[in-house]
Amino acid sequence: MTQRRRIELNSGLVLSIQANDMAYCSPQNDLGPWTEVEVGYPSEMVPELMKYAEEPDNPTETVYGWVPMKVIVSIIDKHGGVKGAVNLKG
């Protein structure tokens, strides 16, 4: 099993934000700086992400590709900032 880090926001929302050569991000590399990133498996439905959903009918069990960084910053601000990182096995 690998460890996957997710972030928890002060509101309690937990989600994965990834950017690398295997993720749905831009540029699709390990160096950045990234203008769009991949978000995955939020602990609750996040309306701002829905237009990027791979499976919109299952908002907490899907990946959201090429989400602009300005949307990520807006979500983090709306939810009171970053509380910390969460390690999950998977």
Residue frames as a rotation matrix with the C-alpha (Angstrom) as fourth column:
MET 1
0.574 0.819 0.000 0.00
0.819 -0.574 0.000 0.00
0.000 0.000 -1.000 0.00
THR 2
-0.479 -0.691 0.541 1.09
0.659 -0.691 -0.298 3.53
0.580 0.214 0.786 -0.70
GLN 3
-0.249 0.344 -0.905 0.51
0.735 -0.541 -0.408 6.58
-0.630 -0.767 -0.118 1.42
ARG 4
-0.225 0.256 0.940 -1.55
0.749 -0.571 0.335 9.29
0.623 0.780 -0.063 -0.24
ARG 5
-0.771 -0.092 -0.630 -1.50
0.523 -0.657 -0.543 12.71
-0.364 -0.748 0.555 1.35
ARG 6
0.039 0.816 0.577 -4.63
0.780 -0.386 0.493 14.79
0.624 0.431 -0.652 1.36
ILE 7
-0.901 -0.307 0.307 -5.27
0.077 -0.808 -0.584 18.18
0.428 -0.502 0.751 2.85
GLU 8
-0.051 0.873 -0.485 -7.85
0.993 0.096 0.069 19.07
0.107 -0.478 -0.872 5.44
LEU 9
-0.438 0.008 0.899 -9.30
0.170 -0.981 0.091 22.56
0.883 0.192 0.428 5.40
ASN 10
-0.978 -0.035 0.203 -10.45
-0.181 -0.327 -0.927 24.37
0.099 -0.944 0.314 8.54
SER 11
-0.162 0.987 0.006 -14.10
-0.977 -0.161 0.136 23.69
0.136 0.016 0.991 7.64
GLY 12
0.032 0.118 0.993 -13.43
-0.450 0.889 -0.091 19.94
-0.893 -0.443 0.081 7.75
LEU 13
0.907 0.239 -0.346 -13.35
-0.404 0.271 -0.874 19.45
-0.115 0.933 0.342 3.97
VAL 14
0.004 -0.898 0.440 -10.67
-0.220 0.429 0.876 16.90
-0.976 -0.100 -0.196 3.00
LEU 15
0.958 0.275 -0.075 -9.42
-0.130 0.190 -0.973 16.48
-0.254 0.942 0.218 -0.56
SER 16
0.160 -0.907 0.390 -6.46
0.674 0.389 0.628 15.41
-0.721 0.162 0.674 -2.63
ILE 17
0.878 -0.022 -0.479 -4.64
-0.334 -0.744 -0.579 17.93
-0.343 0.668 -0.660 -4.81
GLN 18
0.296 -0.757 0.582 -2.08
0.515 0.640 0.570 16.45
-0.804 0.131 0.580 -7.21
ALA 19
0.870 -0.146 -0.471 0.24
-0.467 -0.552 -0.691 17.85
-0.160 0.821 -0.548 -9.87
ASN 20
-0.107 -0.906 0.408 2.82
-0.332 0.420 0.845 15.64
-0.937 -0.045 -0.346 -11.57
ASP 21
-0.711 -0.272 -0.648 3.57
-0.681 0.034 0.732 13.93
-0.177 0.962 -0.210 -14.86
MET 22
-0.903 0.418 -0.104 0.77
0.376 0.883 0.280 11.39
0.209 0.213 -0.954 -14.27
ALA 23
-0.422 0.761 -0.493 -1.95
0.536 -0.230 -0.812 13.80
-0.731 -0.607 -0.311 -13.06
TYR 24
0.195 0.597 0.778 -4.62
0.947 -0.321 0.009 15.77
0.255 0.735 -0.628 -14.92
CYS 25
0.469 -0.161 -0.869 -2.71
0.421 -0.823 0.380 19.04
-0.776 -0.544 -0.318 -14.58
SER 26
0.646 -0.311 0.697 -0.99
0.629 -0.301 -0.717 21.66
0.433 0.902 0.001 -16.65
PRO 27
0.012 -0.410 -0.912 1.83
-0.904 0.384 -0.185 21.55
0.426 0.827 -0.366 -17.28
GLN 28
0.943 0.333 0.002 1.80
-0.314 0.887 0.338 17.78
0.111 -0.319 0.941 -16.96
ASN 29
0.133 -0.956 -0.261 5.24
0.018 0.266 -0.964 17.42
0.991 0.123 0.053 -15.39
ASP 30
0.417 -0.054 -0.907 6.95
0.850 0.377 0.368 17.11
0.322 -0.925 0.203 -12.02
LEU 31
-0.571 -0.821 -0.023 8.42
0.798 -0.547 -0.253 20.60
0.195 -0.163 0.967 -12.07
GLY 32
0.462 0.772 -0.436 5.56
0.792 -0.580 -0.188 23.12
-0.399 -0.259 -0.880 -12.30
PRO 33
-0.843 0.537 0.031 4.67
-0.233 -0.314 -0.920 25.83
-0.484 -0.783 0.390 -11.76
TRP 34
-0.702 0.638 0.316 1.17
0.712 0.636 0.297 24.52
-0.012 0.433 -0.901 -12.36
THR 35
-0.861 0.506 0.051 -1.74
-0.488 -0.850 0.199 26.58
0.144 0.147 0.979 -13.61
GLU 36
0.307 0.939 -0.152 -4.19
-0.834 0.343 0.432 23.66
0.458 -0.006 0.889 -13.35
VAL 37
-0.751 -0.555 0.358 -4.16
-0.661 0.617 -0.427 20.70
0.016 -0.557 -0.830 -10.97
GLU 38
-0.309 0.614 -0.726 -6.00
-0.011 0.761 0.648 17.45
0.951 0.209 -0.228 -10.31
VAL 39
-0.466 0.286 0.837 -8.36
-0.884 -0.178 -0.431 17.22
0.026 -0.941 0.336 -7.34
GLY 40
-0.460 0.295 -0.837 -9.66
-0.151 0.903 0.402 13.91
0.875 0.311 -0.371 -6.08
TYR 41
-0.163 0.444 -0.881 -12.14
0.624 0.738 0.256 12.38
0.764 -0.508 -0.397 -3.72
PRO 42
-0.627 -0.007 0.779 -13.37
-0.445 -0.818 -0.365 15.37
0.640 -0.575 0.510 -1.69
SER 43
-0.953 0.228 -0.197 -15.09
0.296 0.582 -0.757 14.45
-0.058 -0.780 -0.623 1.56
GLU 44
-0.025 0.971 -0.237 -18.16
0.409 -0.206 -0.889 16.40
-0.912 -0.119 -0.392 0.42
MET 45
0.285 0.203 0.937 -19.54
0.957 -0.117 -0.266 17.81
0.056 0.972 -0.228 -2.81
VAL 46
-0.349 -0.460 -0.817 -17.79
0.397 -0.862 0.316 21.06
-0.849 -0.214 0.483 -3.74
PRO 47
0.646 0.759 0.084 -19.95
0.379 -0.223 -0.898 23.08
-0.663 0.612 -0.432 -6.17
GLU 48
0.495 -0.509 -0.704 -16.95
-0.668 -0.741 0.066 24.96
-0.556 0.438 -0.707 -7.62
LEU 49
-0.551 -0.797 0.246 -15.42
-0.499 0.551 0.669 21.66
-0.669 0.246 -0.702 -8.76
MET 50
0.139 0.711 0.689 -18.45
0.034 0.692 -0.721 20.07
-0.990 0.124 0.072 -10.44
LYS 51
0.827 0.207 -0.523 -17.75
-0.476 -0.236 -0.847 21.31
-0.299 0.949 -0.097 -13.97
TYR 52
-0.060 -0.936 -0.347 -14.37
-0.976 0.128 -0.176 19.49
0.209 0.328 -0.921 -13.83
ALA 53
0.043 0.140 0.989 -15.77
-0.674 0.735 -0.075 16.15
-0.737 -0.664 0.127 -12.53
GLU 54
-0.859 -0.332 -0.389 -14.90
-0.508 0.640 0.576 12.95
0.058 0.693 -0.719 -14.33
GLU 55
-0.580 0.723 -0.376 -18.04
0.593 0.690 0.415 11.34
0.559 0.018 -0.829 -12.79
PRO 56
-0.720 0.255 0.646 -20.42
-0.399 -0.913 -0.084 14.16
0.569 -0.318 0.759 -11.77
ASP 57
0.347 0.920 -0.183 -23.03
-0.381 0.317 0.869 11.72
0.857 -0.231 0.460 -10.43
ASN 58
0.705 -0.202 -0.680 -20.57
0.628 0.623 0.466 10.58
0.330 -0.756 0.566 -7.74
PRO 59
0.698 -0.378 0.608 -18.94
-0.169 -0.912 -0.373 13.81
0.696 0.157 -0.701 -6.49
THR 60
0.575 -0.526 0.627 -17.03
-0.785 -0.136 0.605 12.33
-0.233 -0.840 -0.491 -3.53
GLU 61
0.351 -0.421 0.836 -15.69
0.106 0.905 0.412 9.31
-0.930 -0.056 0.362 -5.42
THR 62
0.797 -0.046 0.603 -14.30
0.604 0.049 -0.795 10.94
0.007 0.998 0.067 -8.54
VAL 63
-0.315 -0.927 -0.202 -11.38
0.793 -0.374 0.481 12.91
-0.522 -0.009 0.853 -9.93
TYR 64
0.839 0.475 -0.267 -11.57
0.296 -0.809 -0.507 16.50
-0.457 0.346 -0.819 -11.11
GLY 65
0.079 -0.879 0.470 -9.09
0.951 0.208 0.229 17.26
-0.299 0.429 0.852 -13.88
TRP 66
-0.511 -0.469 0.720 -7.39
0.735 -0.673 0.083 20.46
0.446 0.572 0.689 -14.94
VAL 67
0.621 0.681 -0.387 -8.85
0.781 -0.496 0.381 22.60
0.068 -0.539 -0.840 -12.14
PRO 68
0.262 -0.540 0.800 -7.45
0.207 -0.778 -0.593 26.14
0.943 0.321 -0.092 -12.40
MET 69
-0.555 -0.593 -0.583 -5.32
0.705 0.037 -0.708 27.23
0.442 -0.804 0.397 -9.45
LYS 70
-0.811 0.301 0.501 -7.57
-0.402 -0.910 -0.104 30.27
0.424 -0.286 0.859 -8.93
VAL 71
0.293 0.926 -0.238 -10.45
-0.440 0.352 0.826 27.85
0.849 -0.137 0.510 -8.21
ILE 72
0.115 -0.350 -0.930 -8.27
0.677 0.712 -0.184 25.93
0.727 -0.608 0.319 -5.72
VAL 73
-0.876 -0.481 0.044 -7.28
0.322 -0.649 -0.690 29.15
0.361 -0.590 0.723 -3.93
SER 74
-0.423 0.809 0.408 -10.93
-0.655 -0.584 0.479 30.23
0.626 -0.065 0.777 -3.81
ILE 75
0.456 0.565 -0.688 -12.01
0.017 0.767 0.641 26.89
0.890 -0.304 0.340 -2.29
ILE 76
-0.270 -0.651 -0.710 -9.24
0.792 0.269 -0.548 27.03
0.547 -0.710 0.443 0.32
ASP 77
-0.927 -0.058 0.371 -10.18
-0.093 -0.921 -0.377 30.61
0.364 -0.384 0.849 1.24
LYS 78
-0.082 0.993 0.088 -13.91
-0.606 -0.119 0.786 29.79
0.791 0.011 0.612 1.39
HIS 79
0.616 0.298 -0.729 -13.20
0.219 0.824 0.523 26.90
0.757 -0.482 0.442 3.77
GLY 80
0.976 -0.087 0.198 -11.05
-0.216 -0.463 0.860 28.94
0.017 -0.882 -0.471 6.15
GLY 81
0.199 -0.976 -0.086 -7.59
-0.964 -0.180 -0.194 27.92
0.174 0.122 -0.977 4.97
VAL 82
0.161 -0.280 -0.946 -5.55
-0.194 0.931 -0.308 24.75
0.968 0.233 0.096 5.34
LYS 83
0.821 0.149 0.550 -5.70
-0.567 0.118 0.815 22.94
0.057 -0.982 0.181 8.67
GLY 84
-0.084 -0.903 0.420 -3.11
-0.741 0.339 0.580 20.30
-0.667 -0.263 -0.698 7.78
ALA 85
-0.344 -0.140 -0.928 -2.23
-0.813 0.539 0.220 17.15
0.469 0.831 -0.299 5.88
VAL 86
0.414 0.526 0.743 -3.90
-0.740 0.670 -0.062 13.78
-0.531 -0.524 0.666 6.29
ASN 87
-0.711 -0.632 -0.309 -2.22
-0.701 0.601 0.384 10.47
-0.057 0.489 -0.870 5.44
LEU 88
0.457 0.859 0.231 -4.46
-0.768 0.512 -0.383 7.80
-0.448 -0.002 0.894 3.95
LYS 89
-0.603 -0.582 0.545 -3.58
-0.205 0.774 0.600 4.27
-0.771 0.250 -0.586 2.96
GLY 90
0.548 0.835 -0.055 -4.69
-0.277 0.120 -0.953 3.27
-0.789 0.537 0.297 -0.47
